[in-house]
Amino acid sequence: MHSLFPSHGLYAITDGPRTDLSATVAQALAGGARVLQYRDKTADAARRHAEAAALEQLCDTHTVPLIVNDDVALAVAVRAAGVHLGRDDDDVAAARAALGAGAIIGVSCYDSLERARAAAAAGADYVAFGAFFPSPTKPQAVRASLDLLRQSATLGVPRVAIGGITPDNAPSLVEAGADFLAVISAVFAAPDVCAAAQRFARLYPTD
């Protein structure tokens, strides 16, 4: 696994096109985000490349890995630390071949322990479960249970919880075994992004 990948903490995910992207990401990193995922579902390839490249440099200054959502080619182009794969994306083997042995490859497993087992066996570096709570980003997302986190403790890879997570409901996920809290709105839609990130970061012990 990539040497920058931490053991636990806030996994901040960007929320698509915004003019203050770099500034808000800088605030999230200052607040203690341990991993950053660049997520932008638009088709503007030139802007996405420029933004991802800028965020890679920013993350590098904070010694935080940048993960690119869904787009292996973009991750390769900007020399990101890794990629996050969903149900309809490349498989782990193809992503590994493109990105190299040291890349961080994560897989969305939704509410499926079987998918998580398969992903871990295929070489995924972490698996993500959710949504655990109603999500403003994906209102129709399948719901996952706290028991799923407990049952996945033997997978041997870090587990990321996602979906409607707030500082108020996050402690239940940490208690159930979530190594990372993946957060979009509760960080990047907050009036004070740095303070919001700090609230999540404080839920985990410092290394």
ABEGO torsion letter per residue (X at the ends): XBAABBABEBBBBBAEBBAAAAAAAAAAAAAGBABBBBBBABABAAAAAAAAAAAAAAAAAAGBBBBBBGBAAAAAAAGBABBBBBAABBBAAAAAAAAEAABBBBBBAEABAAAAAAAAAAGBABBBBOBABBBAABAABBBBBAAAAAAAAAAGBBBBBBGGBBAAAAAAAAAAGBABBBBBAAAAABABAAAAAAAAAAABBBX
